[in-house]
């Protein structure tokens, strides 16, 4: 707290410094005020594009452009400790949330300014830091031909989508990447909704993602992952 930079973190140039006179309770209340949905203005130093140009490239050229606020969600904001002017937070947020902007906004609310000193991402979707590997570890395992030990099956990325199997009499449609009638899939509507994406399996093999098309009343392919056997050759 008490410091603002052009990048909203300590890697940038300090543009303003102010004394920090707020109390710990005021800091906790300010952080808590951003719980839920809030309108966040993306920073200039970001990879977002405006008229085909990255904001960070424009910022480095000294050009500032108008940006649109975006709705982001902070599901949880926990103050881990306060040693003013430093505050350590744990944040559970939606995709697209800039934590350094959140730090900036908390500082603005307190009237003293603020920026992010460091950031540790502990989870992205189903992937957690405890299960992560450093690049040098992966390189070492590759040299030892042990990558299979840590590679995850592709369908792990889509476990939030219902699972469906193609019935044998419709398998050719799947193998050719065609649309599938509703009756071609088993348990295609486990959640009770047709307007969804499903994981389609050919036997025990995850094969594709399909999405229900309410206009035609069938499923259209979104992405094919399986191997199609044609004339003795495999193609993805």
C-alpha positions in Angstrom: 0.0 0.0 0.0 1.1 3.6 -0.5 2.7 3.0 -3.9 1.3 3.1 -7.4 3.2 2.0 -10.6 2.4 2.2 -14.3 2.2 -1.6 -14.5 0.3 -1.9 -11.2 3.1 -4.2 -9.8 6.6 -3.6 -8.6 8.1 -4.4 -11.9 6.9 -1.0 -13.2 7.9 2.6 -12.7 6.6 4.2 -9.5 4.3 7.1 -10.5 2.9 8.0 -7.0 3.7 7.4 -3.4 1.6 8.3 -0.4 1.7 7.7 3.4 -0.4 4.8 4.6 -2.6 5.9 7.5 -5.4 3.4 7.3 -6.1 0.9 10.0 -6.1 -2.9 9.7 -9.9 -3.0 9.9 -10.1 -0.5 7.1 -7.8 -2.7 4.9 -9.9 -5.8 5.6 -13.2 -3.9 4.8 -11.7 -2.5 1.6 -10.6 -5.9 0.5 -14.0 -7.5 1.4 -15.8 -4.8 -0.6 -14.6 -6.5 -3.8 -16.2 -9.8 -3.1 -18.6 -10.9 -5.7 -19.0 -9.4 -9.2 -17.2 -6.1 -9.8 -16.4 -4.0 -12.8 -12.6 -4.1 -13.4 -10.7 -1.9 -15.8 -8.0 -4.0 -17.5 -4.5 -2.5 -17.1 -2.6 -1.0 -20.0 0.2 -3.4 -19.4 -1.7 -6.5 -20.5 -2.0 -8.8 -23.5 -5.6 -7.6 -24.3 -6.0 -6.2 -27.8 -7.7 -3.0 -28.9 -8.1 -2.5 -32.6 -5.8 -5.4 -33.2 -2.9 -4.1 -31.1 -1.8 -5.4 -27.7 -2.3 -2.9 -24.9 1.2 -3.7 -23.5 2.8 -2.7 -26.9 0.8 0.5 -26.9 1.8 1.2 -23.3 5.5 0.7 -24.1 5.1 3.2 -26.9 3.7 5.7 -24.4 0.2 5.5 -25.8 -2.8 5.1 -23.5 -6.1 4.1 -25.0 -9.6 3.8 -23.7 -10.5 0.4 -22.3 -13.8 -1.1 -21.4 -14.5 -2.3 -17.9 -15.1 -6.0 -17.6 -17.2 -7.9 -15.1 -15.1 -10.3 -13.0 -15.9 -12.3 -9.9 -14.0 -12.6 -6.7 -15.4 -15.7 -5.0 -13.2 -15.3 -1.9 -10.7 -12.7 -0.7 -8.9 -13.7 2.5 -6.4 -11.5 4.3 -3.7 -13.9 5.4 -1.7 -11.3 7.2 -1.2 -7.5 7.6 2.2 -5.9 8.2 1.3 -2.4 6.9 2.1 -1.2 4.4 2.2 -4.8 3.2 -0.9 -7.0 3.0 -1.0 -10.7 1.9 -4.2 -11.9 0.3 -5.5 -15.2 -1.0 -8.0 -14.7 -3.8 -10.3 -17.2 -5.5 -11.5 -15.5 -8.7 -13.0 -15.9 -12.1 -11.0 -16.2 -15.4 -9.9 -12.9 -16.7 -9.4 -11.2 -13.3 -6.2 -9.2 -12.9 -4.9 -9.5 -9.4 -2.6 -6.5 -9.7 -5.6 -4.5 -10.7 -7.4 -5.7 -7.7 -4.4 -4.6 -5.6 -4.5 -1.2 -7.3 -8.3 -0.9 -6.8 -8.0 -1.8 -3.1 -5.4 1.0 -2.8 -7.6 3.4 -4.5 -10.5 2.6 -2.2 -8.2 3.2 0.8 -7.1 6.5 -0.7 -3.4 5.7 -0.4 -2.8 3.7 -3.6 -1.4 0.2 -3.9 0.3 -2.2 -6.2 1.2 -5.9 -6.3 4.5 -7.0 -5.0 4.4 -10.7 -5.9 1.9 -13.3 -7.1 1.8 -17.1 -6.7 -0.9 -18.8 -8.8 -1.9 -21.9 -6.7 -4.6 -23.3 -9.0 -6.0 -23.1 -12.5 -9.2 -25.0 -12.9 -8.6 -28.6 -11.9 -4.8 -28.1 -11.9 -3.1 -27.3 -8.6 0.3 -26.2 -7.6 0.9 -29.3 -5.5 0.7 -31.4 -8.8 2.9 -29.1 -10.8 6.4 -29.8 -12.2 9.1 -27.3 -12.9 10.4 -27.1 -16.4 13.8 -28.5 -15.5 12.0 -31.5 -13.9 10.0 -32.1 -17.1 13.2 -31.8 -19.2 15.0 -34.3 -17.0 12.1 -36.8 -17.2 12.0 -36.4 -21.0 15.7 -37.3 -21.2 15.0 -40.4 -19.1 12.0 -41.3 -21.3 9.7 -41.0 -18.3 7.2 -38.4 -19.5 4.4 -41.0 -19.6 4.5 -40.9 -15.8 3.2 -37.4 -15.6 1.2 -37.0 -18.8 -2.6 -36.7 -18.1 -5.3 -38.1 -20.5 -6.9 -35.4 -22.6 -10.4 -35.9 -21.2 -9.2 -34.7 -17.8 -9.6 -31.2 -19.3 -13.3 -31.7 -19.9 -14.5 -33.5 -16.8 -17.0 -30.7 -16.2 -18.9 -31.9 -19.4 -21.2 -34.9 -19.2 -19.9 -38.2 -20.6 -21.7 -40.0 -23.5 -20.8 -43.1 -25.5 -21.7 -43.6 -29.2 -23.9 -46.6 -29.9 -22.3 -49.2 -32.2 -24.7 -48.6 -35.1 -23.7 -44.9 -35.2 -20.0 -45.3 -34.7 -19.2 -44.6 -38.4 -20.8 -41.2 -38.1 -18.4 -40.4 -35.2 -15.4 -41.9 -36.9 -16.1 -39.7 -40.0 -16.6 -36.6 -37.8 -20.2 -36.2 -38.8 -23.1 -34.8 -36.8 -24.8 -37.3 -34.4 -28.6 -37.7 -33.8 -29.6 -37.6 -30.2 -30.3 -41.3 -30.2 -26.7 -42.0 -31.2 -25.4 -41.2 -27.7 -26.0 -42.9 -24.4 -26.5 -40.7 -21.3 -26.0 -37.6 -23.5 -28.2 -35.6 -21.3 -27.1 -36.6 -17.8 -27.7 -33.1 -16.5 -31.2 -33.0 -18.0 -30.2 -30.3 -20.5 -29.7 -30.7 -24.2 -28.0 -27.4 -24.8 -24.5 -28.5 -23.6 -21.2 -29.9 -24.7 -20.6 -33.6 -24.1 -17.5 -35.8 -24.0 -18.1 -38.6 -26.6 -16.4 -41.9 -26.2 -15.9 -44.7 -28.7 -15.8 -47.7 -26.5 -13.4 -46.8 -23.7 -11.6 -44.2 -25.8 -12.3 -40.5 -25.4 -12.9 -39.4 -29.0 -14.5 -36.0 -29.3 -16.4 -33.1 -27.9 -19.9 -32.6 -29.3 -22.4 -29.8 -28.7 -26.2 -30.0 -28.9 -27.7 -27.9 -31.7 -31.3 -27.0 -30.6 -32.2 -25.7 -34.1 -31.5 -29.1 -35.8 -32.1 -31.3 -32.7 -28.8 -33.1 -33.0 -25.2 -32.9 -31.9 -22.5 -31.2 -33.9 -18.7 -31.9 -33.5 -16.7 -29.2 -31.7 -13.3 -31.0 -31.6 -12.2 -34.4 -32.7 -9.4 -35.9 -30.6 -9.5 -39.6 -31.6 -7.7 -41.3 -34.4 -9.6 -42.1 -37.6 -8.6 -45.2 -39.4 -8.6 -44.8 -43.2 -6.8 -47.0 -45.7 -4.4 -48.3 -43.1 -3.4 -44.9 -41.9 -4.3 -42.9 -38.8 -5.2 -39.3 -38.9 -6.4 -37.0 -36.1 
